[in-house]
Amino acid sequence: MKSNPGGEIDLNSVIGRDALIQHLWEVVEQQSIVLTAERRIGKTTIIKKMRSAPAPGWVPVYQDLERCHTAMEFAMAVYKEVHQFLSGKQKAAHRGMDFLKSLGGVEVAGLIKLPTTKNAHWKEMLTHTLEDLVHENDAAGTRLLFLWDEVPFMLANICKKESEDTAMEVLDTLRALRQTLSGLRMILTGSIGLHHVLHSLRDKKYANDPFNDMAHIEVHPIAEPDAAHLATLLIQGEMLQTPDQAAAASAIAQEAGCFPFYIHHVVRALKSRALPATPDSAQRVVKEHLLDANDPWKLRHYHERLQTYYGSHQPAVLIILDELAVNPQPPSVNELLALLKASSTFDDREVLLSLLSLLERDHYLSRNTDGRHSFKFPLIRRWWQLHRSL
């Protein structure tokens, strides 16, 4: 196996995700899923693996929705996939096609021309399309699973191009369709949390919870034995010199926090610098990456996104993260509040609890059995210390 940091991973070479994927297939039998994870964990690779090796009776369709900027573009993207699926079964998407024609859309030589009408009809287009799909599922027993990546980006695009009201309506429509169309399944994922999209919409008086019918499943870094196995395969594939392959692989896995993305990066760096695969070399490479002003691992987003996510509370969040990065013992909420009072004008325990909860959902923090917070990923904590000169 060759190192391929940031590239399209050979799906036959995905390590350590079989149990999770099996679990996802079991859950999707009953309900749709929101798949949450930090960036670089590999959630897109997971759903693409599901597409490449579906469970019996399922036809998974992967769609990157970041390119959709309006509700009608989304509805038409879904229509095209469903129409192709049904056409392959020698069925006609009657409701969807009839409605498309009524709007002025046509199909010529397999290419679908978008209707020239306003986006006001996207809901009917989406509803008729999915009704066709579910009707065929009931008849044939073959189900189409939507694997929708970058849903938060699509919603943000719709807010910007159309309105917050339209984004709210998209969410409510999808929930209503899941409730009324038996067998409709989808897995939603994205690089930014859906909870931030909902938070911004609730500022516009959106009170619904459009995902409360879905299972929320988090993707974690792979287990340490799997991470070491991946590192071993990469060491062998790159033909790195090593006096102790097992020790080197274990060190690479630990230094990279068991993130497959960073494991690939470490091995690529060892190869490009003609360094032997040893624990010392792995530690050296990781430290150089963490200190590199060019930020090859794109870790600066952990800092840069705080202003967008936390707004006026960013100064308090920085104090919290700085304290947790250097304190070997997780402080209590009251101790954090005292620190904030001493360092700023912040003096609201309820807001502090809310911020800590958001930092958990944004994968900065986790809680121990005593309810105390610390950095979730040791690698990110280490980078934060260096980045903030703590």
Disulfide bonds with the S-S distance in Angstrom:
none
